[in-house]
């Protein structure tokens, strides 16, 4: 059994710039990764229909959580109409009639929860993560290889989540190739990313939904829950 203890800390400059910034995580062990199954197909079909009834592309930018992530991007000097927060990008794809990307059952399940809750999340292969984790600013010129072997050079304005080996995620935008979930993954780390002022409970609710969907289609047991927030002052 994987017994890694996940803790996420904040760099001093992040704490100084972003008050009440929250992050939450949970770890699930003994999942069974598959390309897809009927139970997941039915769940995706039902939820996609629900999301298309609830939202429209024209009004999506006015949703409070979408607005919160966009405002956060602007504060980091990133144009959210060019690099969209991940949850918004997923929901936009669904509303455009393209459907939810189908990759692996665990990935599809948490992506569905992300689109439904409008909270950006990541899933990592827990066995490839080297804690402790830290939220910090990227270094100017720092390079990452995002999923799909997309190379990106960072400006230094972005927030990143890193472990002891390097960057895991460009905050609320994209995850790296190194720690992605694959068909060989057995234990996963789920992370939900907040914005300044967003409550930890909102993040925990999104993680609970992702956990529900993942265990429904891939099994697994909850190992650990973690949450943290920068100070009010």
Protein Blocks (a to p, Z undefined) as FASTA:
>chain_A
ZZbdcdddddfklmmmmghiacdddddehiacdfbdfklmmmmmmmmmmmmmmpcfklmm
mpmklmmmmmmmmmnopafklmccfklmmmmmmmnonopadfbfklmmmmmmmmmnopac
ddddfklpccddddddddehiacddehiiacddehlaccdddfkbcfbdghkbccfklmc
cfkbcbdcddddddehiafklmmmmmmmmmmmmmmmngpadfbdcdddddfZZ
